[in-house]
Amino acid sequence: MEERPFISAADMARMTPEERADAVNASILHSWDEVPEPFRSQVLAEIDEMAKRFGNAS
């Protein structure tokens, strides 16, 4: 997976509305397979932990 560029608020302020929209649209992930490691593993581990703690809650 390729590294996504960081776009600061200052960068966004210099962009046209169309460029900002394009930057936001390019940042949207459509699948867990697109989420970079180790973030994906950390999120999934946290979900598993929460499920164990709250699994019996009604």
HELIX and SHEET records of a PDB file:
HELIX    1   1 ALA A    9  ARG A   14  1                                   6    
HELIX    2   2 PRO A   17  SER A   27  1                                  11    
HELIX    3   3 TRP A   32  GLU A   34  5                                   3    
HELIX    4   4 PHE A   39  PHE A   54  1                                  16    
END                                                                             
